[in-house]
Amino acid sequence: MDGVRSGHASQGDPELRLDLERAIAALPEGARIVLVLHDIEGYTHDEIAELCGIAAGTARAQLHRARRLLRESLKP
Amino acid sequence: MTLHLTDAELNAYADDELDAHARLRIEAHLAICDACRAEVEAIRSLVAAIGGLPRAIAPTRDLRAGIAERIARTPPMDTGRSKRAFRVPAMLAAAAALVITTASATRWWMLHDTPQPANSTRDIPVAALPVSYRADETRYLEAIEELQQTLERERGELAPQTIEILETNLAIIDRAIAESRAALARDPANRDLGLMVLSAYEQKLQLLQRARVSAL
């Protein structure tokens, strides 16, 4: 699982959840904003593109970058 | 040499965004590539973990100020295209932040399958609640009070936009607490209502904790 702790664990363990929140807080702002909108708030790439005035492809790229950075920072 | 899937392909597959043809192509590769299969699992695991985070939170410190500009400053990861011009005015950036807050509140009510309350709420005394919830409520109230006092002292360290979003969300959550407490007082044996009260307190605590981190 590439060292990333599971979603179920993060929901049940406050410490793991805090680690994840800290890692999200440390993301570059553009990546963080898109990640929050997509993975937490549930907006689509097209909606994010419209909200933020960027291309949908840019929103996708930022989301993928955010996830990659999170996985790296959450590795034990 | 085996060519692995790109980040874009891995994420699109994990998010189930591909059309049938592309999906078949990716699955054909995954069938013979342990590394890419592990990547997909890692992405899905991460997304599940992120999806478990609370939604009724202020997403970032001073998000309203220059949201598009800050996205623009972060170079996309895997695109060979030139950076697009970001033309959104500040008003739209502010609207984006507002939508986040509003959507959070909306989702809270959807998740709890409860009618959105009227503006007026009644404050139910602790004694009217089931005994089993009083201790939990007291613990939440103590933690929340402590955090609120700390935040009040550090108010000057918070960006005005953060304060505004914080207060908006607090008002929403307080209304949820008042309504769910009232419902619990009417139906003390309803375990779901009890959990709803505690869930609302948990949301408030997390929101304050997030604001506290922003003030550091």
Boltz contact constraints between the chains, C-beta under 6 A:
constraints:
  - contact:
      token1: [A, 1]
      token2: [B, 41]
      max_distance: 6.0
  - contact:
      token1: [A, 1]
      token2: [B, 42]
      max_distance: 6.0
  - contact:
      token1: [A, 1]
      token2: [B, 45]
      max_distance: 6.0
  - contact:
      token1: [A, 2]
      token2: [B, 38]
      max_distance: 6.0
  - contact:
      token1: [A, 2]
      token2: [B, 42]
      max_distance: 6.0
  - contact:
      token1: [A, 4]
      token2: [B, 42]
      max_distance: 6.0
  - contact:
      token1: [A, 4]
      token2: [B, 45]
      max_distance: 6.0
  - contact:
      token1: [A, 4]
      token2: [B, 46]
      max_distance: 6.0
  - contact:
      token1: [A, 6]
      token2: [B, 45]
      max_distance: 6.0
  - contact:
      token1: [A, 7]
      token2: [B, 45]
      max_distance: 6.0
  - contact:
      token1: [A, 7]
      token2: [B, 48]
      max_distance: 6.0
  - contact:
      token1: [A, 7]
      token2: [B, 49]
      max_distance: 6.0
  - contact:
      token1: [A, 7]
      token2: [B, 52]
      max_distance: 6.0
  - contact:
      token1: [A, 10]
      token2: [B, 49]
      max_distance: 6.0
  - contact:
      token1: [A, 10]
      token2: [B, 52]
      max_distance: 6.0
  - contact:
      token1: [A, 11]
      token2: [B, 52]
      max_distance: 6.0
  - contact:
      token1: [A, 20]
      token2: [B, 49]
      max_distance: 6.0
  - contact:
      token1: [A, 28]
      token2: [B, 74]
      max_distance: 6.0
  - contact:
      token1: [A, 29]
      token2: [B, 70]
      max_distance: 6.0
  - contact:
      token1: [A, 30]
      token2: [B, 70]
      max_distance: 6.0
  - contact:
      token1: [A, 30]
      token2: [B, 71]
      max_distance: 6.0
  - contact:
      token1: [A, 30]
      token2: [B, 74]
      max_distance: 6.0
  - contact:
      token1: [A, 31]
      token2: [B, 74]
      max_distance: 6.0
  - contact:
      token1: [A, 33]
      token2: [B, 71]
      max_distance: 6.0
  - contact:
      token1: [A, 36]
      token2: [B, 59]
      max_distance: 6.0
  - contact:
      token1: [A, 39]
      token2: [B, 47]
      max_distance: 6.0
  - contact:
      token1: [A, 39]
      token2: [B, 50]
      max_distance: 6.0
  - contact:
      token1: [A, 40]
      token2: [B, 53]
      max_distance: 6.0
  - contact:
      token1: [A, 41]
      token2: [B, 100]
      max_distance: 6.0
  - contact:
      token1: [A, 41]
      token2: [B, 103]
      max_distance: 6.0
  - contact:
      token1: [A, 51]
      token2: [B, 96]
      max_distance: 6.0
  - contact:
      token1: [A, 52]
      token2: [B, 67]
      max_distance: 6.0
  - contact:
      token1: [A, 52]
      token2: [B, 68]
      max_distance: 6.0
  - contact:
      token1: [A, 52]
      token2: [B, 71]
      max_distance: 6.0
  - contact:
      token1: [A, 53]
      token2: [B, 68]
      max_distance: 6.0
  - contact:
      token1: [A, 53]
      token2: [B, 86]
      max_distance: 6.0
  - contact:
      token1: [A, 53]
      token2: [B, 87]
      max_distance: 6.0
  - contact:
      token1: [A, 53]
      token2: [B, 88]
      max_distance: 6.0
  - contact:
      token1: [A, 54]
      token2: [B, 71]
      max_distance: 6.0
  - contact:
      token1: [A, 55]
      token2: [B, 84]
      max_distance: 6.0
  - contact:
      token1: [A, 58]
      token2: [B, 76]
      max_distance: 6.0
  - contact:
      token1: [A, 61]
      token2: [B, 76]
      max_distance: 6.0
  - contact:
      token1: [A, 61]
      token2: [B, 77]
      max_distance: 6.0
  - contact:
      token1: [A, 61]
      token2: [B, 78]
      max_distance: 6.0
  - contact:
      token1: [A, 61]
      token2: [B, 79]
      max_distance: 6.0
  - contact:
      token1: [A, 62]
      token2: [B, 76]
      max_distance: 6.0
  - contact:
      token1: [A, 64]
      token2: [B, 7]
      max_distance: 6.0
  - contact:
      token1: [A, 64]
      token2: [B, 11]
      max_distance: 6.0
  - contact:
      token1: [A, 64]
      token2: [B, 77]
      max_distance: 6.0
  - contact:
      token1: [A, 65]
      token2: [B, 77]
      max_distance: 6.0
  - contact:
      token1: [A, 67]
      token2: [B, 46]
      max_distance: 6.0
  - contact:
      token1: [A, 71]
      token2: [B, 46]
      max_distance: 6.0
